[in-house]
Amino acid sequence: MTNASATNSETQSPAPLLESFACGSWFRASDEGEALLDAATGEEVARISSTGLDLGAMTAHAREVGGPALRSMTFHERAAALKAMAKMLGEHKDEFYALSARSGATQRDSMVDIDGGIGTVFSIASKGTRELPNDVVVLDGQVERLGREGTFLGQHLYTSRPGVAVQINAFNFPVWGMLEKLAPAFIAGLPTIVKPASQTAYVTEAVVRRIIDSGLLPDGTLQLLCGSPAGLLDELGPQDSVAFTGSASTGAHLRQHPSVLHGGVQLGVEADSLNCSILGTDVAADDPEFELFIKSVVTEMTVKAGQKCTAIRRVIVPEAMAEEVVAAISARLAKITVGHPSSEGVRMGALASLAQRDEVRKAVQALRASAEIVFGNPDVVEVIDADHEAGAFMSPVLLRAYPGASEPHDIEPFGPVATVITYTDLDDAVRLAARGQGSLVGSIVTHDADVARALTRGLAPWHGRLLVLDRSCAAESTGHGSPLPVLVHGGPGRAGGGEELGGVRAVLHHMQRSAIQGSPDMLTAIGGQWITGSSRTVTPEHPFRKSLAELAVGDTISSESRLVTLDDIEHFADFTGDTFYAHTDEAAATRNPLFGGIVAHGYLVVSLAAGLFVDPDPGPVLANFGVDRLRFLTPVKAGDSIKVELTVKQITPRSNADYGEVRWDATVTNSADEPVATYDVLTLVAKTRAPA
């Protein structure tokens, strides 16, 4: 059938030449460029070229303009800029959807790419605000005591690199692929140069234009290279990084580049991945898990026409279930309609290009050396509202491997293709999965906890992510093939060995972790967080009377002493119902070698300590919202006295709020000055004092 919306090529306007954004302005190549065709109609969408683009000036602009601008902002300020950008992009989704359809993507496919990309920015930005300080350095782990007296300490911290993050993306996710890499690099303080895959670069360019026009990101923090990146890696050095998504062969080529081998450029690779889904030995055809398994396989075969690095390529099932699995998958695939991605009723669009379809057909032919086709025909497909010759359409293809087959474990058909492989027992299933030599994601469909544990232990070393799917989590499951911003994305071996996403992990991946040694006062000044042994400032005014603007790290409350009596302990036990023998039974408590008699409840000690440091009147302190890292160190007995020192440990203003967070170090000591409890008190404090 012919696409009703297609126009005669003789009446078409010349396709626009995509532009790069470099050094603060849009750059147009001097030549006509290479044609980019509509995946469904074969019409020319755009042309692409980077001829004449000064890559040295581009990287210099990133380092000298974008980098300093980003590093002058705190993590929270960077996160706020990203949130504003994501909100703006959400207002222009219809524009991006229309362009995405020209890449062969259906409405559902475009949602995964466009909405998924925007949602990822929101998620990473939110994690940055919640989990990173409103500062420019990040502390890592606890202080290490390096000397006997505590005057020489060590502290690990992360700082921003003065480099540039280059991303080289695949054609299948022109929006998500860019945004999921941009967000963590931006929060980490690294300006980004985006190199989209040429075939779908027109979608990426439209998104970047909206970002640039918005003015929401500082100059030099985002640049776009449309066309060949030849020579770009030559401009990179030891503070720079490259995140590549694409074929294993290109990844291997990049690994051999002198800038990577000898120049210190950090290279992250996400490459080929023969992902598998394993049906557990416990699952029968009438179990809910069987239907979940079949649906998952078909979804991963057909979303984005199977052009996903996380798609299921190997369907690993018990020998006894093979016939039923093949029949069920085939029945569901028979309902998949193929055609123009914008047409009503179409469930699978075109592959990205005719060349891509040819590659998938070659892969299917190679797989047939050790497998038979049990559904579909790679060369023939019925399409809706399109010309199957002009568009890059292909039928979903399901194969069944012969015993001992090797090709399904070596060849990745980057399209709507999967192969059913049978196993004898769980050890055999693990062995078969491992023959993929490392994958981005695998899934296990089972309702048996023992099966899940055995398979997970065997599969985890070979996978970056594992989905364990059963009836209990199915309603909320995001599916086998969906990378999530809060979980790491990447995989070992064949999958490239790279790692992206994972919440704040993705940010820290771009930063330099260093071990800093020095005195407590110096480490407090460098890290912006008070460290035990650092100077304290006891001021005449109670710190709870100070606003966020007036407080300083090190401000301290030193309380008076408070006697803990047996009446206190008995009252607390009666009032709370905590009548544990150590607080109520003298004989039993005496026999306990840790106590040697009645002791105060730990929470009684903490409660009494609060009474010693709290200022009762209304003031800048608005609320206590938590206690962290509480440890009880020494028992407090009746007749002992306690006192507390409360010190401002960290101050974190909240963006878009008239208050911030103050973390206080609390140390409760007894009459012998021994610490009996240590913890952090978390409060919300107004940024300024209310008028008197």
RANOR-V853016 format. One record per pair of residues at least 4 apart in sequence whose ideal C-beta (glycine too) atoms are under 8 Angstrom apart, sorted by the first residue. I is the first residue (numbers start at 1). J is the second residue. If there is no record, write none. Layout:
i=[I I]
j=[J J]
This chain:
i=[1 1 1 1 1 1 2 2 2 2 3 3 3 3 3 3 3 4 5 5 6 6 6 7 7 7 8 9 9 12 12 15 15 15 15 15 15 16 16 17 17 17 17 17 17 17 17 18 18 18 18 18 18 18 18 18 18 18 19 19 19 19 19 20 20 20 20 20 20 20 20 20 20 21 21 21 21 21 21 21 21 21 22 22 22 22 22 22 22 22 22 23 23 23 23 23 24 24 24 24 27 27 29 29 29 29 29 29 29 30 30 31 31 32 32 33 33 33 33 33 34 34 34 34 35 35 36 36 36 36 36 36 36 36 36 37 37 37 37 37 37 38 38 38 38 38 38 39 39 39 39 39 39 39 39 39 39 40 40 40 40 40 40 40 40 40 40 40 41 41 41 41 41 42 42 42 42 45 45 46 46 48 48 48 48 49 49 49 50 50 50 50 50 51 53 53 53 54 55 55 55 55 55 55 55 56 56 57 58 58 58 58 58 59 59 59 59 59 59 59 60 61 61 61 61 62 62 62 62 62 62 62 62 62 63 63 63 63 63 64 64 65 65 65 65 66 66 66 66 66 66 66 66 66 67 67 67 67 67 67 67 67 68 69 69 69 69 69 70 70 70 70 70 70 70 70 71 71 71 71 73 73 73 73 73 74 74 74 74 74 75 75 75 75 75 75 75 75 75 75 75 76 76 76 76 76 76 76 76 77 77 77 78 78 78 78 78 79 79 79 79 79 79 79 79 80 80 80 80 80 81 81 81 81 81 82 82 82 82 82 82 82 82 83 83 83 83 83 84 84 84 85 85 85 85 85 85 86 86 86 86 86 86 87 88 88 88 88 88 89 89 89 89 89 89 89 90 92 92 93 93 93 93 94 95 95 95 96 96 96 96 96 96 96 97 97 97 97 98 99 99 99 99 100 100 100 100 100 100 100 100 101 101 101 101 101 101 102 103 103 103 103 103 103 104 104 104 104 104 104 104 104 104 105 105 105 105 105 105 106 106 106 106 106 106 107 107 107 108 108 109 109 109 109 109 109 110 111 111 112 112 112 112 112 112 113 113 113 113 113 113 114 114 114 115 116 116 116 116 117 117 117 117 117 117 117 117 118 118 118 119 119 120 120 120 120 120 120 120 121 121 121 121 122 123 123 123 123 124 124 124 124 124 124 124 124 124 124 125 125 125 126 127 127 127 127 127 127 128 128 128 128 129 131 131 132 132 132 132 133 133 133 133 133 133 133 134 134 134 134 134 135 135 136 136 136 137 137 137 137 137 137 138 138 138 138 139 139 139 139 139 139 140 140 140 140 140 141 141 143 143 143 143 143 143 144 144 144 145 145 146 146 146 146 147 147 147 150 150 150 151 151 151 152 152 152 153 153 153 153 153 153 153 154 154 154 155 155 155 155 155 155 156 156 156 156 157 157 157 157 157 158 158 158 158 158 159 159 159 160 160 160 160 160 161 161 161 161 161 161 161 161 162 163 163 163 163 163 163 163 164 164 164 164 164 164 164 165 165 165 165 165 165 165 165 165 165 165 166 166 166 166 166 166 166 166 166 166 167 167 167 167 167 167 167 167 167 167 167 167 168 168 168 168 168 168 168 168 169 169 169 169 169 169 169 169 169 169 169 169 170 170 170 170 170 171 171 171 171 171 171 171 171 172 172 172 172 172 172 172 173 174 174 174 174 174 174 174 174 175 175 175 175 176 177 177 177 178 178 178 178 178 178 179 179 180 180 180 180 180 180 181 181 181 181 182 182 182 182 183 183 184 184 184 184 184 184 184 185 185 185 185 185 186 186 186 186 186 187 188 188 188 188 188 189 189 190 190 191 191 191 191 192 192 192 193 193 193 193 194 194 194 194 194 194 195 195 195 196 196 196 196 196 196 196 197 197 198 198 199 199 199 200 200 201 201 202 203 204 204 204 205 205 205 206 207 208 208 208 209 210 211 211 211 212 212 217 217 225 225 229 231 232 233 233 233 233 233 233 234 236 236 236 236 236 237 237 237 237 238 238 238 239 240 240 241 241 241 241 241 242 242 242 242 242 242 243 243 243 243 244 244 244 244 244 244 244 244 244 245 245 245 246 246 246 246 247 247 247 248 248 248 248 248 249 250 250 251 251 251 251 252 253 254 254 254 255 255 255 255 256 256 257 257 258 258 259 259 259 260 260 268 268 268 268 268 268 269 269 269 270 270 270 270 270 270 270 270 270 271 271 271 272 272 272 273 273 273 273 273 273 273 273 273 273 273 273 274 274 274 274 274 274 274 274 274 274 275 275 275 275 275 275 275 275 275 275 275 275 275 276 276 276 276 276 276 276 276 276 276 276 277 277 277 277 277 277 277 277 277 277 277 277 277 278 278 278 278 278 278 278 278 278 278 278 279 279 279 279 279 279 279 279 279 279 279 279 280 280 280 280 280 280 280 280 280 281 281 281 281 281 281 282 282 282 282 283 283 283 283 283 283 283 283 284 285 285 285 285 286 287 287 288 288 288 288 288 289 289 289 289 289 289 289 290 290 290 291 292 292 292 292 292 292 293 293 293 293 294 294 294 294 294 295 295 296 296 296 296 296 296 296 297 297 297 297 297 298 298 298 298 298 298 299 299 299 299 300 300 300 300 300 300 300 300 300 301 301 301 301 301 301 301 301 301 302 302 302 302 302 302 302 303 303 303 304 304 305 305 305 305 305 305 305 306 306 306 306 306 306 306 306 306 307 307 307 307 307 307 308 309 310 310 310 310 310 310 311 311 312 312 312 312 313 313 313 313 313 313 314 314 314 314 314 314 314 314 315 315 315 315 315 315 316 316 316 316 316 316 317 317 317 317 317 317 317 318 318 318 318 319 319 319 321 322 322 322 322 323 324 325 325 326 326 326 326 326 326 327 328 329 329 329 329 329 330 330 330 330 331 332 333 333 333 333 334 335 336 336 336 337 337 337 337 337 338 338 338 338 338 338 338 338 338 338 338 339 339 339 339 339 339 339 339 339 340 340 340 340 340 340 340 340 341 341 341 342 343 343 343 345 346 346 348 348 350 350 350 350 350 351 351 351 351 351 351 351 352 352 353 353 354 354 355 356 356 356 356 357 357 357 357 357 358 359 359 359 360 360 360 360 360 360 360 360 361 361 361 361 362 363 363 363 363 363 363 363 364 364 364 364 364 364 364 365 366 366 367 367 367 367 367 367 367 367 368 368 368 369 370 370 370 370 370 370 370 371 371 371 371 371 371 371 371 372 372 372 373 373 373 373 373 374 374 374 374 375 375 375 376 376 376 376 377 377 377 378 378 378 378 380 381 381 381 381 382 383 383 383 383 386 386 386 387 388 394 394 395 396 396 397 397 397 397 398 398 398 398 399 399 399 399 399 400 400 401 401 401 401 401 401 401 403 405 405 405 406 406 407 408 408 409 409 409 409 413 421 423 423 423 424 425 426 426 426 426 426 427 427 428 429 429 429 430 430 430 430 431 433 433 433 433 433 434 434 434 436 436 437 437 437 438 438 438 438 438 438 438 438 439 439 439 439 439 439 439 440 440 440 440 440 440 440 440 441 441 441 441 441 441 441 441 441 442 442 442 442 442 442 443 443 443 443 443 444 444 444 444 444 444 444 444 444 445 445 446 446 446 446 446 447 447 447 448 449 450 451 452 452 453 454 455 456 456 456 459 459 460 461 462 462 462 463 463 464 464 464 464 464 464 464 465 465 465 465 465 467 467 467 468 469 469 469 469 470 473 478 478 483 483 483 483 484 484 485 485 486 486 486 487 487 487 488 488 488 488 488 489 489 489 489 490 490 490 490 490 490 491 491 491 492 493 499 499 500 500 501 501 502 504 505 506 507 508 516 516 516 518 518 518 519 519 520 520 520 520 520 521 521 521 522 523 523 523 524 524 524 524 524 524 524 524 527 528 528 529 529 529 529 530 530 530 530 530 530 530 530 532 532 534 535 536 536 536 536 536 537 537 537 537 538 538 538 539 539 541 541 542 542 542 543 543 543 543 543 543 544 544 544 544 544 544 545 545 545 546 546 546 546 546 547 547 547 547 547 547 547 548 548 548 548 548 548 548 548 548 548 549 549 550 550 551 551 551 551 551 552 552 553 553 553 553 554 554 555 555 556 556 556 556 557 557 557 557 557 558 558 559 559 559 559 559 559 559 560 560 561 561 561 561 562 562 562 562 562 562 563 563 563 564 564 564 564 564 564 564 564 564 564 564 564 564 565 565 565 566 566 566 566 567 568 568 568 568 568 569 569 569 569 569 569 569 569 570 570 571 572 572 572 572 572 572 572 572 573 573 573 573 573 573 574 576 576 578 578 578 579 579 580 580 581 581 581 582 582 582 582 582 582 583 583 583 583 583 584 585 585 586 586 586 587 588 589 589 589 589 589 590 590 590 592 594 595 595 597 598 598 599 599 599 600 600 600 600 600 600 600 601 602 602 602 603 604 605 605 605 605 605 605 605 606 606 606 606 606 606 607 608 608 609 609 609 609 609 609 610 612 612 612 613 613 613 615 615 619 620 620 620 620 620 621 621 621 621 621 622 622 622 622 622 623 623 624 624 624 625 625 625 626 627 627 627 627 628 628 628 628 629 629 629 630 630 630 631 631 631 632 632 633 633 633 633 633 634 634 634 634 635 636 636 636 636 640 640 641 641 642 642 642 642 642 643 643 644 644 644 644 645 645 645 645 646 646 646 646 647 647 648 648 648 649 649 649 649 650 650 650 651 651 651 651 652 652 652 652 653 653 654 654 654 658 658 658 659 659 659 659 660 660 660 661 661 661 661 662 662 662 662 663 663 663 664 664 664 664 665 665 666 666 666 666 666 667 667 667 668 668 668 668 669 669 669 669 670 670 686]
j=[339 383 384 385 386 387 6 385 386 387 40 41 340 385 386 387 391 385 340 342 41 43 387 11 12 43 12 43 44 43 44 35 36 44 45 46 47 46 47 28 29 32 33 46 47 48 49 33 36 46 47 48 49 201 202 205 226 227 26 27 28 205 226 26 27 29 50 53 223 224 225 226 227 25 26 27 208 209 212 222 223 224 27 53 54 57 58 61 223 224 225 54 57 58 61 223 61 65 219 220 52 53 33 49 50 51 52 53 227 51 52 49 51 47 49 47 48 49 51 227 47 48 49 198 44 47 44 45 46 47 48 198 199 201 202 42 43 44 45 353 354 42 43 44 45 102 391 102 103 104 349 350 351 352 353 391 392 101 102 104 340 341 349 350 386 391 392 393 340 386 387 390 391 354 387 390 391 102 202 201 202 198 201 226 227 226 227 228 225 226 227 228 229 227 58 225 227 58 59 225 229 231 232 234 235 60 235 61 62 193 223 225 235 63 164 193 232 235 236 240 64 65 66 220 223 66 67 164 191 192 193 220 221 223 67 162 163 164 191 68 220 69 191 219 220 70 164 191 218 219 220 221 222 223 71 162 163 164 189 190 191 220 72 73 218 219 220 221 78 160 186 189 190 191 218 221 136 160 162 189 77 78 81 136 218 78 133 134 135 136 79 128 129 132 133 134 135 136 138 187 507 80 128 129 132 134 653 654 655 81 134 655 82 128 186 187 189 83 125 126 128 129 132 187 655 84 125 129 655 656 85 186 216 217 218 86 121 124 125 128 183 186 187 87 121 122 125 126 88 214 216 89 121 211 214 216 217 90 118 119 121 122 125 91 92 210 211 214 216 93 96 118 121 207 210 211 118 96 210 97 114 115 118 98 99 206 210 100 110 114 175 203 206 207 101 107 110 114 102 103 202 203 206 105 109 110 113 114 174 175 203 105 106 110 341 342 349 202 171 174 199 200 203 352 109 305 341 349 350 351 352 391 392 109 110 113 304 341 349 110 341 346 347 348 349 111 341 342 112 303 113 303 304 305 341 349 114 115 116 116 173 176 303 304 482 117 173 174 175 176 304 118 175 176 119 120 175 176 482 121 173 175 176 177 178 179 180 122 175 179 123 485 124 176 179 180 183 485 501 125 179 182 183 126 127 485 486 503 128 180 183 184 187 485 501 503 506 507 129 183 187 130 131 132 485 486 503 504 132 187 504 507 655 503 504 138 187 504 507 137 138 139 528 529 650 652 652 653 654 655 660 528 652 159 160 189 157 158 159 526 527 528 157 158 508 511 155 156 157 158 527 529 156 157 158 508 513 155 156 153 154 155 523 531 532 153 154 155 150 153 152 153 154 517 151 152 153 520 532 533 519 520 533 517 518 519 517 518 519 520 523 531 533 515 516 517 515 516 523 526 527 531 513 514 515 516 513 514 516 526 527 508 511 512 513 514 511 512 514 188 189 190 511 512 188 189 190 239 241 510 511 512 239 190 236 237 238 239 240 241 190 191 192 193 236 240 241 181 185 190 191 192 193 240 241 242 243 510 192 193 195 232 233 236 240 241 242 243 177 178 181 182 185 192 193 194 195 242 243 244 195 229 242 243 244 245 246 254 173 174 177 178 181 194 195 196 197 204 245 246 177 197 245 246 309 197 198 199 200 307 352 353 356 177 200 304 307 308 309 352 177 178 196 197 200 201 203 204 207 179 203 204 207 180 181 196 245 182 194 196 204 207 208 183 207 184 483 485 489 500 501 185 192 243 500 186 192 194 222 187 506 188 500 501 506 507 509 510 190 191 192 241 510 190 192 217 221 222 507 507 508 509 510 511 510 511 241 510 220 221 222 223 221 222 223 223 224 225 232 204 208 222 223 224 225 225 229 232 200 201 203 204 205 224 226 201 246 226 227 352 353 356 204 352 205 226 206 207 208 224 226 209 224 226 210 211 212 222 224 213 214 216 217 222 217 222 221 222 229 232 233 235 236 242 254 257 259 260 265 259 240 242 259 263 265 259 263 264 265 263 264 265 264 265 266 265 266 267 268 510 254 260 265 266 267 268 268 270 498 500 250 251 254 267 268 269 270 496 498 270 271 309 250 251 270 271 251 271 272 252 271 272 494 496 253 254 271 255 269 271 496 256 257 260 267 269 260 261 267 269 260 261 261 265 262 263 263 264 265 265 267 490 496 498 499 500 509 496 497 498 309 440 489 490 491 495 496 498 500 494 495 496 412 494 495 309 310 313 412 436 438 439 440 441 491 494 495 313 314 408 409 410 412 436 437 439 494 300 310 311 312 313 314 436 439 440 441 442 480 481 312 313 314 315 316 432 433 436 439 442 443 293 296 297 300 312 314 315 316 442 443 444 445 480 316 317 423 429 433 442 443 444 445 455 459 283 289 290 293 315 316 317 318 321 325 445 446 289 444 445 446 447 448 451 452 455 318 425 426 446 448 451 446 447 448 451 287 289 290 293 321 445 446 447 290 290 321 324 328 290 291 447 292 447 470 471 474 293 445 446 447 469 470 471 294 324 328 295 296 445 469 470 471 474 297 325 445 469 298 325 328 329 332 299 332 300 312 443 445 469 479 480 301 312 315 329 418 302 329 332 333 336 396 303 479 480 481 306 308 310 311 312 418 479 480 481 306 311 312 333 396 398 416 417 418 306 333 336 347 348 396 416 308 311 481 308 311 348 349 350 351 394 415 416 311 360 396 413 414 415 416 417 418 311 351 352 356 414 415 481 440 440 441 480 481 482 483 418 481 418 443 480 481 408 412 413 417 418 419 408 409 418 419 421 432 433 436 325 329 418 419 420 421 421 422 423 429 432 433 321 322 325 420 421 422 423 322 422 423 424 422 423 424 325 326 400 420 422 327 328 329 420 330 374 375 398 400 420 331 332 333 375 398 418 420 334 374 375 398 335 336 375 376 396 398 375 347 347 348 396 345 346 347 348 384 346 347 348 349 381 382 383 384 393 394 395 343 345 346 349 383 384 385 386 393 346 349 350 383 384 385 386 391 346 349 350 346 384 385 386 384 384 385 396 416 357 386 391 392 393 356 357 360 392 393 394 415 356 392 357 392 358 392 359 360 392 414 415 361 392 393 394 415 362 363 414 415 364 378 394 413 414 415 416 417 365 378 379 394 366 367 411 412 413 414 415 417 368 373 378 397 399 413 417 378 407 411 371 399 407 408 411 413 417 419 372 373 399 407 401 402 404 405 406 407 408 399 400 401 402 405 407 408 419 399 400 402 377 378 397 398 399 398 399 400 420 396 397 398 395 396 397 398 381 395 397 394 395 397 417 395 388 393 394 395 388 387 388 391 393 390 391 393 391 393 415 416 416 416 417 413 416 417 418 417 418 419 420 408 417 418 419 420 419 420 405 407 408 419 420 421 422 422 409 419 421 410 435 411 419 421 432 435 436 437 417 432 428 429 432 428 429 430 451 454 455 458 431 458 432 433 455 458 434 455 458 459 435 439 442 458 459 462 458 459 462 462 494 462 493 494 462 463 491 492 493 494 495 497 462 463 464 491 493 494 495 463 464 465 483 489 490 491 495 463 464 465 466 467 480 481 483 491 459 462 463 465 466 467 466 467 468 469 480 451 452 455 456 459 466 467 468 469 469 470 451 452 455 468 470 470 471 472 452 453 454 455 456 468 457 458 459 460 466 468 463 466 466 492 491 492 493 491 492 488 489 490 491 492 495 499 483 487 488 489 491 477 479 480 473 473 474 477 480 474 477 482 484 487 489 500 501 489 501 501 503 501 502 503 501 502 503 499 500 501 502 505 499 500 501 502 495 496 497 498 499 500 495 496 497 497 497 505 509 506 509 505 506 506 508 509 510 511 513 523 526 527 522 523 526 523 533 524 531 532 533 534 525 534 535 526 527 531 534 528 529 530 531 534 535 553 554 531 553 650 553 649 650 663 534 553 554 647 648 649 650 665 665 667 554 554 554 555 556 645 647 552 554 555 556 556 557 558 543 555 545 546 546 557 615 551 555 556 557 646 648 557 614 615 619 620 621 615 619 620 550 551 555 620 685 551 620 685 686 687 688 689 620 651 653 659 660 662 685 686 687 688 687 688 620 689 555 648 651 662 685 648 651 648 649 650 651 647 648 647 648 645 646 647 648 613 644 645 646 647 643 645 609 612 613 643 644 645 646 612 643 641 642 643 671 608 611 612 641 642 643 639 640 641 568 569 600 604 605 608 636 637 638 639 640 641 642 569 638 639 570 598 638 639 571 572 600 604 608 638 573 583 598 599 600 601 604 638 574 584 575 576 578 583 600 601 603 604 607 577 578 579 583 584 601 579 601 603 583 601 603 583 584 584 601 585 588 589 588 589 592 595 598 599 589 598 599 600 601 598 589 598 590 597 598 591 592 595 596 597 598 599 595 596 597 596 635 599 635 637 637 638 635 636 637 604 605 635 636 637 638 640 605 606 632 677 607 608 609 632 636 642 668 676 677 610 627 630 668 677 679 611 612 642 613 642 644 666 668 677 614 642 643 644 644 646 666 619 621 689 685 686 688 689 690 662 683 684 685 686 659 683 684 685 686 683 684 681 682 683 682 683 684 682 679 680 681 682 663 679 680 682 678 679 680 677 678 679 677 678 679 676 677 674 675 676 677 678 670 674 675 676 676 640 642 670 676 670 671 670 671 668 669 670 671 676 668 669 666 667 668 669 665 666 667 669 664 665 666 681 664 665 662 663 664 663 664 665 680 661 662 663 660 661 662 663 660 661 662 663 660 687 659 660 661 686 687 688 684 685 686 687 684 685 687 682 683 684 685 682 683 684 685 680 681 682 680 681 682 683 678 680 677 678 679 680 681 675 677 678 675 676 677 678 673 674 675 676 674 676 690]
